[in-house]
Amino acid sequence: MTANIAQEDGDAIELVRIAGEEHVDLLVVEEVSAADLADMERSGIAGLLPYRVGRPASGGAGTMVFSRTELGPAERTGTWHDGWIVAWGDLTVVAAHPQAPTQPDIWSDDHAALLAAVEDHEADLVLGDFNATGDHAPMRTLAAAGYRDVGELLNQGWQPTWPATDRWSVIPGVAFPVAQVDHVLVGPRLAALGQHTVAIPGSDHRAVVAVVARK
């Protein structure tokens, strides 16, 4: 599961409840503040997903990975916002959060750094807020490198994730997601079994929950 909780706008308590309800084994959370993490702690994240990588950060840059099973060594992806490359058993996971395209040069550099991290570490699972749709060149490049969106592989149709609140809506006062910028991508060793999105109250992103398996 990947969820952007929007710099304290999203309900971190509800996020933990949803992760438990969805029986999540791995959770990547973007834009985590200290207050968000405190809410998650009070809601029992340590009992549900006791292993973690990352830390909260001011300004919305914090990305964290939570797991039901032990996580191995981790390193940063080198993007503007925190991103992580971490061992999950014998699989390699990349937690992604490139800059938004409102800063095109940083966005482009971040996606180049993300692609390099994915290829250099032969990642198996890449998930997060990519700030890019499947039509953007960086996502097409990842697909060409063998990293495919779970929903797209399953032909499950349009699953937009942003904007999930009316803050950025194209129709004032109406929350109507029009773009999928949050993704779960699988590499060659994993198969896609299912995907759906979930609303996180207060966040302008819908979370993505995917089911994957070894081939």
C-alpha positions in Angstrom: 0.0 0.0 0.0 1.2 3.5 -0.8 -0.4 6.6 0.7 0.4 10.3 0.5 -1.0 11.9 3.7 -0.4 15.4 2.5 1.6 17.1 5.2 -0.8 16.6 8.1 -3.9 17.2 6.1 -4.5 13.4 5.9 -5.9 11.4 8.8 -2.9 9.3 10.0 -5.1 7.5 12.5 -7.5 6.4 9.8 -4.6 5.4 7.6 -3.5 2.9 10.3 -7.0 1.6 10.6 -7.3 1.1 6.8 -3.9 -0.6 6.6 -5.1 -3.1 9.2 -8.4 -3.6 7.5 -6.6 -4.2 4.2 -4.2 -6.7 5.8 -1.3 -4.7 4.4 2.2 -6.3 4.7 4.1 -3.3 3.4 3.1 0.3 3.7 4.9 3.3 2.1 3.7 6.7 3.4 4.7 10.0 1.8 4.7 13.5 3.4 5.0 12.3 6.9 5.4 14.9 9.7 6.3 14.3 13.3 2.6 14.9 14.2 1.5 12.3 11.7 3.9 9.7 13.0 2.7 10.4 16.6 -0.8 9.8 15.5 0.2 6.6 13.8 2.0 5.4 16.9 -1.0 6.1 19.1 -3.1 4.1 16.6 -0.9 1.0 16.9 1.3 1.1 13.8 4.1 -0.6 15.8 1.9 -3.6 16.5 0.6 -3.8 13.0 3.8 -3.1 11.0 6.6 -3.2 13.5 9.6 -2.6 11.2 10.3 0.7 9.6 12.7 2.8 7.5 12.8 6.6 7.2 11.7 9.4 9.5 9.2 12.3 9.5 10.4 15.6 8.1 9.3 19.2 8.0 8.0 20.7 4.8 6.3 17.5 3.7 9.5 15.7 2.6 9.3 12.7 4.9 8.8 9.2 3.4 8.6 6.1 5.5 8.3 2.4 4.9 6.5 0.2 7.4 6.6 -3.6 7.2 5.1 -6.7 8.9 8.4 -8.5 8.5 11.9 -7.4 9.1 13.5 -4.9 6.7 17.1 -5.1 5.6 19.7 -2.4 4.9 18.3 0.8 3.3 19.7 3.8 1.4 18.2 7.0 -0.1 17.2 7.3 -3.7 18.8 10.7 -4.1 15.5 12.5 -4.9 14.4 15.9 -3.6 11.8 14.3 -1.3 12.9 11.3 0.8 12.9 8.0 -1.1 14.3 4.7 0.0 15.8 1.5 -1.5 15.3 -1.2 1.1 15.7 -5.0 1.3 12.4 -6.8 2.1 13.4 -10.4 2.6 15.1 -11.4 -0.7 13.2 -8.7 -2.6 14.3 -5.1 -3.2 11.7 -2.3 -2.7 12.0 1.3 -3.8 9.8 3.8 -2.1 9.4 6.7 -4.5 8.4 10.4 -4.2 9.9 12.5 -6.9 9.2 16.3 -6.9 6.0 17.5 -8.5 6.2 18.8 -12.2 5.5 22.3 -11.0 9.3 22.4 -10.7 10.2 20.8 -14.1 14.0 20.7 -13.7 13.8 19.0 -10.2 11.0 16.7 -11.4 13.1 15.6 -14.3 16.3 15.1 -12.2 14.3 13.2 -9.6 12.9 10.8 -12.1 16.4 10.2 -13.5 17.6 9.5 -10.0 14.7 7.2 -9.4 15.3 5.2 -12.6 19.0 4.8 -11.8 18.1 3.5 -8.3 15.6 1.1 -9.7 17.9 -0.3 -12.4 21.1 -0.3 -10.4 19.5 -2.2 -7.6 17.3 -4.5 -9.8 14.2 -3.5 -7.8 11.3 -5.9 -7.5 8.7 -3.5 -6.3 8.5 0.3 -6.8 5.7 2.2 -5.2 4.8 5.7 -4.0 3.7 9.1 -5.2 5.5 9.4 -8.6 3.9 12.8 -9.4 3.5 11.4 -12.9 0.9 9.5 -14.8 1.4 6.6 -17.2 1.5 9.1 -20.1 4.5 10.9 -18.8 7.9 10.0 -20.3 9.5 8.9 -17.0 6.7 6.4 -16.4 7.0 5.1 -20.0 10.7 4.7 -19.5 10.2 2.7 -16.3 7.6 0.5 -18.2 10.2 0.0 -21.0 12.7 -1.1 -18.3 10.3 -3.8 -17.1 8.4 -2.0 -14.3 4.7 -2.1 -14.9 1.8 -0.6 -13.1 -0.3 -3.3 -11.3 -3.6 -1.9 -12.4 -2.5 -1.5 -16.0 -1.2 -5.1 -16.1 -4.6 -6.4 -14.9 -6.5 -4.1 -17.2 -8.5 -2.9 -14.3 -9.4 0.5 -15.9 -8.9 4.0 -14.8 -8.0 4.4 -11.1 -7.2 8.1 -10.6 -5.7 9.1 -7.3 -5.4 12.9 -7.4 -6.9 15.4 -6.5 -9.0 13.5 -3.9 -10.1 16.7 -2.2 -11.5 20.0 -3.6 -8.3 21.9 -2.8 -6.8 21.3 -6.3 -10.0 20.2 -8.1 -10.8 21.3 -11.6 -14.4 21.9 -10.4 -14.4 24.3 -7.4 -15.9 22.7 -4.4 -16.0 19.2 -5.9 -13.5 16.4 -5.1 -13.0 14.6 -8.4 -9.7 12.8 -9.0 -8.6 13.1 -12.6 -5.0 11.6 -12.7 -3.3 8.5 -11.3 0.0 9.8 -9.9 0.3 7.2 -7.2 1.4 3.8 -8.4 2.6 0.3 -7.5 5.0 -1.1 -10.1 6.2 -4.7 -10.3 9.4 -5.9 -11.8 10.1 -9.1 -13.7 10.0 -11.4 -10.6 6.5 -10.4 -9.4 3.0 -10.9 -10.7 0.1 -8.6 -10.4 -3.0 -10.0 -8.7 -5.2 -7.1 -7.8 -5.3 -3.3 -7.2 -7.8 -0.7 -5.9 -7.7 2.8 -4.4 -8.9 3.9 -1.0 -9.8 7.4 0.3 -7.7 8.7 3.2 -9.8 11.4 4.9 -8.2 14.9 4.4 -5.5 13.8 1.9 -5.6 15.1 -1.6 -4.3 11.6 -2.7 -6.2 8.3 -2.7 -4.1 5.5 -1.5 -3.3 2.5 -3.7 -3.5 -1.0 -2.4 -2.1 -3.8 -4.6 -1.8 -7.5 -4.3 1.3 -9.1 -5.8 3.0 -12.5 -5.7 6.1 -14.2 -6.8 6.1 -15.7 -10.3 
